[in-house]
Amino acid sequence: MMQAQLRCLCLLILHLATGYSHEGKFSGPLQPMTFSVFEGQQGSQVIFQFKASPPAMTFKLTGETDGIFQIQPDGLLYHNGALDRETRAVHKLQVSALNAQGATVQGPVPITIEVKDINDNRPTFLQLKYEGSVRQNSRPGKPFMYVNATDLDDPATPNGQLVYEIVIQLPKINNVMYFQINNKTGGISLTRHGALELDPTKNSNYNLVVSVKDMGGQNENSFSDSTSVDIMVKENIWKAPELLEIVENSTDPHPLKITQVQWNEPGAKYSLVDKEKLPRFPFTIDQEGNIYVTQPLDREEKDSYVFYAVAKDENGELLSIPLQIGVKVKDINDNPPTCPSAVTVFEVQENENIGSNIGTLTAHDRDEENTASTVLAYKIVDQIPAFPKEGLFLVQAYTGVFQLAKQSLKKQDTPQYNLTVQVSDKDFNTLCQVEIHVIDINDQIPIFEKSDYGNLTLAEDTAVGSTILTIQATDADEPLTGSSKILYRITQGDSEGRLGIDTDPQTNAGYVIIKKPLDFETVAVHNLVFQAENPEPLVHGVNYNSSSSATFKLIVTNVNEAPQFTQNIYQAKVREDVAIGTKVGNVTAKDPENLDISYSLKNNKRGWLKIDPVTGEIFTMAPMDREAESVYRVQVVATEVGGSSLSSVATFHLALSDVNDNPPRLATDHPHLFLCHPLQAPGSVIFEATDDDQQFFRGPRFTFSLGSKVLENDWEVKRINGSHAKLSTKHTNFEERVYSVPIHISDGGEPELKGTVSLPVTFCKCVEGSCFRPAGHQSGMPTVGMAVGILLTTFLVIGIILAVVFIRIKKNEGKDNVEIAQACEAQPLRN
């Protein structure tokens, strides 16, 4: 009895220590309950104390006890051995309450024991060794194989959460990892370096050691396992094919397979992208990667194509860089030769030597260059006229070069030959027309119609562009060719290029024209020599002689010309306070006839300057003021002394530099400055100063002060910046009126000038921020009574004026009536 009581006490202590209970309770009535128990715990562990209610006296345990779970007659449920979650995760038990006779009075009641997991199982790879393969340039991050491990612990707990890691890569080139693993799924894929650098020609096999840890890899006590992974690197089959050749105008059935591209793995989606954005794209691809041309191609229309083959995954993402596909259209001889033009014209000079090249006929063939289809042969098949004999010309068979074959030609015999030339390739013939013009050679020199064109006198002011002479030479060569065209030039007598000669292209007449003004003072007589020449060189042995030249004398007469200034504008600069009589400039003019010159001024509106009439020196003759005119402009007149008194005019600009000669003043003559009366607090107004002198580079530098010390108890003035200051009151006890505050302003110049201004400040009642003064209180403004009186007086004066006018009109009418009556009485009656 004592042993049983001791056992119960021990179980109760264990029960309190382990805390296995339902909702924090250690005992309670018999009812369906669920308990959680950690696996692996050794010895007796109390789970719960069921309490019996009469007539129940004892308890009975049945179900999945596995010989581990037991219950005492007094209802104490416990287990006496270690549980294993991996063997049984949930135990379904039933507890019944029995009476004294052993009969069931309650139950059986379901009791659920959930075995809670502990980390008592290590992860294990499913294979000791894995093997896989990958194509070079495969997409990084896409798994090409998987390794798998299992853990018997509960996957819903950290005990069964596995993490994969690559711990060794052999070989490891430049310490760069080419492979990576998804730590959750075990998927092995290439890194970016691996996708770029793996090359089966350098290393085709790699070995990885992959580890797996449970507890999410975050616990020092986690279990681990490792496995070996052998990877074979295979050659990338996603490669662009070599340049494809397709024979043009193929008669085979289309579409016609021309090549195939293939991604490294099945399941890719293929498409083509037209690089050139052609209006008609004659290629397509199927989902096996087979590329087809859909219609016959014409090399002469387009001789090559470039497009891209694209491989995408099931999500539409690019699997790799698109492949560039190049197609060359292979030529067949399907085009005849073509002539360069309807008629090809060559020229040959008469008396040309036998064997001389006349010209080259270059026919064209639209077939591919540098192939047998475009090798052209030339042959003359007809010559018209056949005079003086046939076969005057020959053509080189493969170059098309025409030569003179049998004799020199004479234009007088035949000026033109018409040749028919056969041009052939290996399959086609074409006839081309060639005209050969026999041209005159330049074996005649130009000859002037007369060798001396006499004399001509012109005034030196003859207008530029005037034609002063027509000269004429003739040439016996063929008209309107380079051999007969005449160009004239002056070889002597015009070194300054004042004359020129224009040629009439139809008549070869030469017009001598003035191109620059004539100048008697420079050259009074021009002894000119004209030379007539052809633009084409003369033939060997023929030279120009005296027949191709002529003489002419041009006499230039003097014209009295006005003096000429050396400059159109003269400029000078002085201080505005320069002393009267100071020389400020000098002008110079020269008379072409070397007459004396007298100088004078015009537009000297302010009378500041005078000029020495002989020397042209300019002096001041009155004080000048930059503020009135910063640049003083006058005109200088140079007049001939004697002769026709011609004159010319130049301009003289005198810039005046500033001198500090103007005292400061208020920027506004009547500043409207006011303060609202009565003042609630000291107030201030802002005013601006200026002066008429040139301001400093950084702006004015005025300083301000009160003009009277008496006012210092009422006012103070402070400088804001170089041009503005603030006048402030020192108290609020001011009357409603206008105060005139004297202000001293100094300009800070050299010499420093000061000025005292009276600044009016009005104290007035304010309405909406503006000064308001009743009309009756403002000086100079009439009151209402005054306005009414003025109005009545005006009406009274107007009434008096109207009455006087009316009376005078009445009097005048009376006088007129009397005069009319008297006139009537004086006139005798007529019968």
Buried (B, 14 or more C-beta within 10 A) or exposed (E): EEEEEEEBEEBBEBBEEBEBBBEEEBBBEBEEBEBEBBBBBEEBBBBBBBEBEEEBBBBBBBBEBEEBBBBBEBBBBBBEBEBBBEEBBEBEBBBBBBBEEEEEBBBBBBBBBEBBBBBBBBBBBEEEEBEBEBBBBBBBEBBBBBBBBBBBBBBEBBBBBBBBBBEEBEEEBEEEBBBBBEBEEBBBBBBEBBBEBBEBEEBBEBEBBBBBBBBBBEEEEBBBBBBBBEBEBBEBBBEBBEEBEBBBEBEEEEBEEBBBBBBBBEEBBBEBEBBEEEEEBBBEBEEEBBBBBEEBBEBBEBBEBEBBBBBBBEEEEEBBEBBEBBBBBBBBBBBBBEBEEEEBEBEBBBBBEEEEEBBBBBBBBBBBEEBEBBEBBBEBEEBEEEEEEEEBBBBBEEEBBBBBBEEBBEBEEBBEBEBBBBBBBEEBEBEBBBEBEBBBBBBBBBBBEEEEBEEBEBEBBBEEEEEBBEBBBBBEBBEEBBBBBBBBEBEEBBEEEBBBBEBEEEEBBBBBBBBEEBBBEEBBEBEBBBBBBBEBEBEEEEEBEEEBBBBBBBEBEBEBBBBEBEEEEBEBEBEBBBEEEEBBBBBBBEBBBEBEBBBBBEEBEBEBBBBEBEEBBBBBBEEBBBBEBBEBBBEBBBBBEEEEEBBBBBBBBBBBEBBBBBBBBBEEEEBEBBBBBEBEEEBBBEBBBBBBBBBEEEEBBBBBBBBEEEBEEBBBBEBEEBBBBBBBBEEEEBEEEEBEBBBBBBBBBEEEBEBBBEBBBBBBBEEEEEBEEEEEEEEEEEEEEEEEEEEEEEEEEEEEEEEEEEEEEEEEEEEEEEEEEEEEEEEEEEE
